[in-house]
Amino acid sequence: MAATVAPDLDLRLELYRVMVECRRFESRAQELFFEGLVRGTTHLGIGQEAVAAGFGAAMRADDYTFATYRGHNHALARGTPMGPLYAELFGRATGLMGGKGGSMHITSVEHHMMGSYAIVGAHLPIALGAAWSAQYRKSGQVAVCFFGDGTTNIGTFHEALNLAAVWKAPVVFVCENNQYMEYTAIGEVTAVARPAADRAAAYGLEPIVVDGNDVDAVYAVAVTALGRARGGDGPSLVEAVTYRHGGHSRADPGKYRPDDEVAAWKARDPLTTYRARLEARGVDTTALDAIEGEADAKVAAAEQEAREGPEPTPDVIETQVWADGGSAWRK
């Protein structure tokens, strides 16, 4: 797939803004977790912001996003507000799902962020279903499904790709290959070097690999894949090669990764390298500093909003538990 679409300067600044906001939001979320405000577990995408930002900028407002439990960046890239997102992490009634979903189930239907899914691979068939619906309705919508490298060894990955190809469904599958499936290097348990791209041919798809730390490259690939899906030419499978800076979740220090490997990838940080690119193109550093300052202020305001949110009441907590809406055990 030829990546020939380049964003203009205004879009590049917007891409930088989104990546900075994602980074600032998640960095603070990690601190708040250790302070005891973020409840349950949390999985951060620090280092992977370019994938969410590049696709988010290329998508139509009514396109669908499906993400894994590492979904904060994808929610933010689709315009989900920070305040209710933090409130959800805090378990507050003002959260996106009333404090009942937490970090691993972030959803904002209003922004077509159709969920973060805690079960590995479970959302690929659901994304395919959304694409089939769009195809049936002739709405022109595309479903974009993000997943990790470990998902490529799950049965639903192969089932969803096969049926998507058969139906020529308007869906783009995006593997965020961050090199590790939880605590195990993907290469240690996978027969092919590129876990997603090297399997594409089995379903008649082009093997597409993109530098997942280069937001311009991601955007270009996204524009092409989305256009292909919208034009009736069927699905695409994109492998975005990236790296998570931290461990798998919560307090995982990630010590199973070699120090030199971590250092090499952090030297390719998508934010610092993109800022350097923008500066090299003549963008005034004060404009970039302003974007970062605005992101800090936005995160601080969102945190305060979430802190002030009330706890959910029992009458809310006990609803939506069973199909009939009740929570009482029954025979």
N, C-alpha and C positions, 0 to 999 in steps of 0.2 A: 504494500500500500504506500503510495507516494505521499510524503508529508510536505506539501507545498504551500499550505496556508500559513501566513505569518500575521500575527496580531499587530495592529497599529499602536502608536505610543499611548493613546488613552486606554486601550485595552491592556497593554502591558502594565500600566500603573494600577489598573483594577486587579489584574492577576497578582501583582505584588501585595496590594492591600488585602486581598482574600488570604493569601498565604501568611502574611504577618498576623492577621486577626486569628487565624487558626492556631498559629504557634503561641501567641500570647494567651489565648483562651486555654489551651491545653497545658501550658507551662504552669499557669495559675491553678488549674484543676488538680494537677499533681500536688502542689503545695497544700491545697485545701483538703485533699485526701488525707495527707499526713496530719492535718489539723483536726481530722475527724468529722469534717462537714460533708464530704462526699461519702455516701453510704454504699455498701456493697463493693463490688469490684469495679475497676475501670481499666480500659485499654486505650493507650494513647497512640496517635499517629504522628508524633513529632519526628520529622525527617521525611514524611510522606506527603506533605502538603501539596506538592506540585500536581499530583495525580487528581486530587479532588478539585483543585482550583482550575486546572486545564479543562477537565471535562465539564465542570460547572459552568464555565464561561461559554462553552460551545453548545450547551444544551438549550433547548427551547423551554420557556417557562412551564409548559404543561408536560414536558417529558418526565419520566419516572426515574427516581433513584432508589436502588436497593443496596444496602450496605451490610457489612459484618458488624460484630460487636465493637469494632474499631471504627465507629461511624461519626464521631464528632465533626471531623473535618468535612465530611460529605454533607452533613446537615447544614453547617455554616456556609458552605459553598453554594447551597441552594437558597440561601437567604433566611434560614431559620434564625430567629432572634436569640441573642446570647442570654438574656435574662431568664426566660422560661427554660432554656437549656441548662443553665446552672441550677435553677430551682429543681429541675428533674433530678440532677445529680445529687442534690441535697435531700431529695425525698419530700419536697414541699408541695402543698396543694396547688401552687401557682406554676408547677412544672408542666412541661409539654403534655404529659400523660397523667397529670394530677399527682405526681410523685410515686406512681405505682410501677413505672417501668424501669427507671434508673438508667445508668450509662449504657447498658447492653441492649436496650430496646428503644433507642431514640427514634421517634416518628413525628413527622409534621406533614399531614396530608395536605394542608393548605399550601405548603411549598413543594408538594409532590415528592417529599422525602418519605418513601413508603416503608420505612422501617430499617432498624438495625437488628440483625438476627444472631442470636446467641449460639444456635446449633450450626456447626460448620457445614456449609453446602446446602442448608435447608432452603435458602432463598432463591437459588438458581431456578428451580421449577416455577416458583411464584413469580419471578421476574418474567419468565417465559409466558406465563398465563396473562400477565398484564400486557405483554407485547401482542399476544394473540387477540386479546380484547381490542387493542388499538387497531390491529389489522382488520378485525371483523367490523369495527365501527367506522373504518376508513378515516380515523381522526388525525392521522399523520404523526401521532406521538411515537416516541421511541423509549423503550425501557433500557436503562443502563444499570448493569449489575456488577458491583465491585466485590471481590473476594480475595483471600490470601492464597499463597502458593500451596499451602497444605490442602486446600480444597480440591486441587487438581487430582488428588489421589482418592477422592470420595466418589462414590457411585453416581450421585446426583449431578456431578459435573458432566460426566459423560452422557447421562440420560438427557439432560437439558440441552446440551450442545447438539446431540443427534436429532432430537425432535425440532429444535429451532432451525436446523439446516433443512430438514424435511419440509417444514412449513414455510421456510423463507421468512421467518418472523422478524419484525423490526426490533431486535434486541442486540445490545452490545455488551459482551462479557469482558470485564476488565480484571485481569489478575494483577493484584498489587504484590509482586514478588519481592518481599523484603528479606529474602534469603533464609528465613527461619520459620518453621511450623511449630509454634510455641517454643520449645527449648531444643529442638533438633534441626540441624541444617537440612534444608530441603534436598540437597544433593546426595545426602547419605541414604535416603530412602526412595529415591526416584530414579528410574532407569534411563531417563533422557536428561540432557543438560538444561534445556529450557522447559520447565514443567508444563507450561500452557502452550506456548508457540509450537513446540515440537510435536504436539498432539493434534494440532489444528487440521492437518491434512487428512486425518482419519475421518473427518466430517466434511471434507470438501472445502475447507476454509483456508484462507491465506494465513501463513504464520507471520504475525505482526509483533515486533518487539520495539519498544520505545524506551528511551532514557526517562525513567520515572522521576528523576530529579531535575529535569529540564522542562519547565512549565510551557515554554514556547513549543517544544517538540510534542508534548502531551496534547496541547491545544490543537495543533495541526492534525495529529492522528485522530483526535476526537471529532473534529469537523468532518473529516473524510468518512469515518465510520458511521457517524450519525447521518450524514447525507446519503450514504449507501443504504442504510436501513430505511430511511424515510422515502427513498426512491423506489422501494420495492425489491431491492437486490439482496435482502436477507441479512443474517446476523454476521457479526465480526467477533473475533477473539483477539484481544489485545493483551500482551504481557508487558506491563510497566515495571521495569527493573529499578528497585528503590531499596531503602534500608530504614528500619526504625532505630532511632537513636537510643532508646531505652530498652528495658526488658519487655517481656510479653505483657505483663499486667501488674497492677498494684505496686508492690515493693520489690518486684523481681529486679535484681541488680544486673542481670544479663551477663554474669561472669563466665558463662559457657562460651562466649564469643572471644576470639583472640583480640588482644588489645590493638595490635597493628591494623587489623581489619576494621575495627570500630573507628580508629583514628583516620584511616583512609577514606571511609565513607563520610565521616563528619567534615572532612576537608571539602567534600562535594555537597555540603549543606545547600538545599534548594533555595533558601532565603538569601544567604550571603553571596552565593554565586550569581543569583539573579540581580541582586542589588548592584554588584560589581558590573554586570552586563549593562544595566540601565545607566550607571554612571559613565561607562565607556561610550554610551550612545549620546552622552551630553545632557542627561537629566540632572537637574540641579539637586545637589545633596539635601538642600533645605526642604525640597518637596518630598523626598523620601523620608527625611526625619519627621516631617509633619504627618505622613501616613502612619509611622510607627507611634508617634505621640497620640494620635487620634485612636489608634488601636488600644493603647494602654488605658486611655480614658474610658473607652467603650467597655473594656473588660472590667474595670473598677466599678462602673455604674451598674453593669449586669450583676456583678457579685453582690453589691449592696441591695439591689432589687430582690435577689434570691434570698439573701439573709433575712430580709423583712417579710418574706412569704410565710404564711401560716402552715402549720402541720395539717395533713389531711385528717378529716374527721372519720370516725368509724363507719358512718353511713356511706361514705365514699369508698373507703378501703374495702368494705365487704360487698361491693357491687362488682359486676363484670368478672366474677370468679367462676361461676358456672354458666352454662348456656342459657339457663332461665333467669340469670341475673342474681340469684341468691347465693349465700355462702354456707347455709346450714347443711350439715350432713344428712343425707336421706338414703333410704333403702332402695 
